[in-house]
Amino acid sequence: MKKEKLIYDFVVGYMLKVIKSKAPIHDFCKQFNAIKHGDYVEFIDLLNVGIPDDIVVYKIGQGIIETKDQLSLRNVDFAFLLLASTSLKKFYHDCHSAFGDIIDEHLTDNDFEKLANFEMLIRMFYNKEHSYDGRKKLHDIINEYFKDKEISNEDLEILQNARKFLNMVKGHKAHFRNYKDCLLYTSDAADE
């Protein structure tokens, strides 16, 4: 059976690959920062292609939310992810037109997609319990979200290592000798 992928993982995974390749991304920086930080409304606005009109959102006590009002909802990251699908398709098309196919010598497409999914899920779980307040660092989100979750120090270290790996891919300070070590130290984060 063929496994389907989230468009988010595919698109943001591709953008992580572009960043790791050191290609100049200044034309796409605002859009990429918005989507990777979970600011779906800003991302949709930046791409300016609107939202699908065939997604029905029902809110208990309010009934069906009209399409034009769906972006004003809060703490509904999954709905926003669906609403961003048209923007994600356009973003990928624009990025792929600019950068083309990129082959990375260290990581597979699946590795990039897992990293994209990792950040999205951590931010999504955090946003479910905390109101979104702009560009909060992933390090702080992990510490704040998991402090009351009875997570072991070992598991917290795995999550922080995955974050360091993600930052290394983004071109920040390397905390590992090489990408093979990154995969070794963070492989459990994908299974958590």
ChimeraX attribute file (.defattr): number of C-alpha atoms within 10 A of each C-alpha:
attribute: neighborCount
match mode: 1-to-1
recipient: residues
	/A:1	3
	/A:2	4
	/A:3	4
	/A:4	6
	/A:5	10
	/A:6	12
	/A:7	18
	/A:8	22
	/A:9	21
	/A:10	20
	/A:11	24
	/A:12	24
	/A:13	22
	/A:14	23
	/A:15	25
	/A:16	24
	/A:17	24
	/A:18	23
	/A:19	15
	/A:20	17
	/A:21	17
	/A:22	12
	/A:23	11
	/A:24	11
	/A:25	15
	/A:26	9
	/A:27	10
	/A:28	14
	/A:29	10
	/A:30	13
	/A:31	21
	/A:32	18
	/A:33	14
	/A:34	18
	/A:35	21
	/A:36	20
	/A:37	19
	/A:38	22
	/A:39	19
	/A:40	23
	/A:41	18
	/A:42	16
	/A:43	22
	/A:44	25
	/A:45	14
	/A:46	15
	/A:47	15
	/A:48	12
	/A:49	13
	/A:50	15
	/A:51	20
	/A:52	14
	/A:53	10
	/A:54	8
	/A:55	14
	/A:56	13
	/A:57	14
	/A:58	12
	/A:59	10
	/A:60	7
	/A:61	6
	/A:62	7
	/A:63	9
	/A:64	12
	/A:65	16
	/A:66	13
	/A:67	15
	/A:68	10
	/A:69	9
	/A:70	20
	/A:71	19
	/A:72	9
	/A:73	13
	/A:74	13
	/A:75	16
	/A:76	14
	/A:77	20
	/A:78	13
	/A:79	17
	/A:80	20
	/A:81	22
	/A:82	18
	/A:83	23
	/A:84	25
	/A:85	18
	/A:86	17
	/A:87	24
	/A:88	24
	/A:89	14
	/A:90	15
	/A:91	22
	/A:92	18
	/A:93	13
	/A:94	13
	/A:95	18
	/A:96	16
	/A:97	10
	/A:98	13
	/A:99	15
	/A:100	11
	/A:101	11
	/A:102	12
	/A:103	12
	/A:104	13
	/A:105	8
	/A:106	10
	/A:107	15
	/A:108	13
	/A:109	17
	/A:110	14
	/A:111	16
	/A:112	24
	/A:113	23
	/A:114	19
	/A:115	23
	/A:116	22
	/A:117	20
	/A:118	20
	/A:119	19
	/A:120	21
	/A:121	14
	/A:122	16
	/A:123	23
	/A:124	20
	/A:125	15
	/A:126	18
	/A:127	19
	/A:128	14
	/A:129	10
	/A:130	14
	/A:131	10
	/A:132	17
	/A:133	8
	/A:134	10
	/A:135	12
	/A:136	11
	/A:137	10
	/A:138	17
	/A:139	12
	/A:140	10
	/A:141	17
	/A:142	19
	/A:143	13
	/A:144	13
	/A:145	16
	/A:146	17
	/A:147	13
	/A:148	8
	/A:149	8
	/A:150	8
	/A:151	10
	/A:152	11
	/A:153	10
	/A:154	9
	/A:155	14
	/A:156	17
	/A:157	14
	/A:158	19
	/A:159	25
	/A:160	18
	/A:161	20
	/A:162	23
	/A:163	20
	/A:164	21
	/A:165	25
	/A:166	22
	/A:167	18
	/A:168	18
	/A:169	23
	/A:170	18
	/A:171	14
	/A:172	11
	/A:173	11
	/A:174	16
	/A:175	13
	/A:176	15
	/A:177	8
	/A:178	12
	/A:179	16
	/A:180	11
	/A:181	13
	/A:182	20
	/A:183	18
	/A:184	9
	/A:185	17
	/A:186	20
	/A:187	16
	/A:188	13
	/A:189	20
	/A:190	14
	/A:191	6
	/A:192	9
